[in-house]
Amino acid sequence: MTEPNRQLLMTLRKEAKLTRTELGAAVGSSYSHIYNVECGFADISEDLLIKVADVLSKRLKRKIRVTQLVGGDPKPADPTPAKERPAPPSHPPTPRPVAPPRPSGPRRSATAVADGATW
């Protein structure tokens, strides 16, 4: 599903006054799966999509078509063959910062130093 269709699914669910838990139970799924579909973390199967459209149609008393909830490819593939595309610019690797050396010897806690303790 594309982003606008995920938003449509969430909007229709809220319009139907269904929680994610209630919608999940009505279609044989879980709250977390409905959440992941609405947020774009998971895809929805065709069977589940049909069940969701059916539940929302009955609840809203209007026809919700599966095609309303399914979107096309948001970004079409680049028609230029890979060999003809220019190579991405090459950048030298960024040097990583070097941590300063640690002092040698026994470590003293901040409390011990504040109390004037010696080792």
C-alpha positions as CSV (number, residue, x, y, z in Angstrom):
1,M,0.0,0.0,0.0
2,T,1.1,3.5,-0.7
3,E,1.2,6.2,2.0
4,P,-2.1,7.9,0.9
5,N,-3.8,4.5,1.0
6,R,-2.5,3.8,4.4
7,Q,-3.9,7.1,5.5
8,L,-7.2,6.3,3.9
9,L,-7.3,2.9,5.7
10,M,-6.7,4.7,9.0
11,T,-9.3,7.4,8.2
12,L,-11.9,4.9,7.3
13,R,-11.2,2.8,10.4
14,K,-11.6,5.9,12.6
15,E,-14.7,7.0,10.7
16,A,-16.2,3.5,11.4
17,K,-15.4,4.1,15.0
18,L,-13.3,1.0,15.2
19,T,-10.1,0.6,17.2
20,R,-7.2,-1.3,15.8
21,T,-7.9,-4.1,18.2
22,E,-11.6,-4.3,17.1
23,L,-10.7,-4.2,13.4
24,G,-8.0,-6.8,13.9
25,A,-10.5,-9.1,15.7
26,A,-13.1,-8.6,13.0
27,V,-10.7,-9.7,10.2
28,G,-8.8,-12.4,12.2
29,S,-5.7,-10.3,12.7
30,S,-4.0,-8.5,15.7
31,Y,-3.8,-5.0,16.9
32,S,0.0,-4.9,16.1
33,H,-0.5,-6.1,12.5
34,I,-3.1,-3.4,11.9
35,Y,-0.8,-0.8,13.5
36,N,2.1,-2.0,11.4
37,V,0.1,-1.9,8.1
38,E,-1.2,1.6,8.9
39,C,2.2,2.9,9.8
40,G,3.9,1.3,6.8
41,F,6.0,-1.2,8.7
42,A,4.2,-4.2,7.1
43,D,2.3,-5.0,3.9
44,I,-1.2,-6.3,3.9
45,S,-2.2,-9.5,2.2
46,E,-4.9,-9.5,-0.5
47,D,-7.1,-11.8,1.6
48,L,-6.8,-9.5,4.7
49,L,-7.4,-6.4,2.5
50,I,-10.7,-7.9,1.2
51,K,-11.8,-8.7,4.8
52,V,-10.9,-5.1,5.9
53,A,-12.9,-3.6,3.0
54,D,-15.9,-5.9,3.8
55,V,-15.9,-4.9,7.5
56,L,-15.5,-1.2,6.8
57,S,-18.3,-1.4,4.1
58,K,-20.7,-3.0,6.6
59,R,-19.8,-0.6,9.4
60,L,-20.0,2.5,7.3
61,K,-23.0,1.3,5.3
62,R,-21.4,2.2,2.0
63,K,-19.3,0.2,-0.5
64,I,-15.6,0.4,0.2
65,R,-13.8,-1.1,-2.8
66,V,-10.5,-2.9,-2.4
67,T,-9.2,-0.8,-5.3
68,Q,-9.7,2.3,-3.1
69,L,-7.3,0.8,-0.5
70,V,-4.7,-0.5,-2.9
71,G,-2.3,2.0,-4.6
72,G,0.1,1.6,-7.5
73,D,3.9,1.9,-7.4
74,P,4.6,5.3,-5.9
75,K,7.9,5.7,-7.8
76,P,8.2,4.2,-11.2
77,A,11.4,2.3,-12.1
78,D,14.1,4.2,-13.9
79,P,13.8,3.3,-17.6
80,T,17.5,4.0,-18.2
81,P,19.6,0.8,-18.3
82,A,22.1,0.6,-15.5
83,K,25.1,0.7,-17.9
84,E,24.0,4.1,-19.2
85,R,23.4,5.8,-15.9
86,P,26.3,7.9,-14.6
87,A,28.1,6.5,-11.6
88,P,27.4,8.2,-8.2
89,P,30.0,10.7,-7.1
90,S,32.8,9.2,-5.1
91,H,33.7,10.8,-1.8
92,P,36.8,10.0,0.3
93,P,35.9,8.3,3.6
94,T,35.4,10.6,6.5
95,P,38.1,10.1,9.1
96,R,36.8,8.9,12.5
97,P,37.7,11.0,15.5
98,V,40.3,9.5,17.8
99,A,39.5,9.4,21.5
100,P,42.2,10.9,23.8
101,P,44.3,8.4,25.7
102,R,43.1,7.4,29.1
103,P,45.3,8.2,32.1
104,S,47.2,5.3,33.5
105,G,47.1,4.3,37.2
106,P,44.4,3.4,39.6
107,R,41.0,5.0,39.1
108,R,39.5,7.2,41.8
109,S,35.8,7.8,42.2
110,A,34.5,11.4,42.3
111,T,33.3,10.9,45.9
112,A,36.7,9.8,47.0
113,V,38.4,12.8,45.3
114,A,35.8,15.2,46.9
115,D,36.4,13.7,50.4
116,G,40.2,14.1,49.9
117,A,40.9,10.4,50.1
118,T,44.3,9.3,48.9
119,W,45.3,5.9,47.5
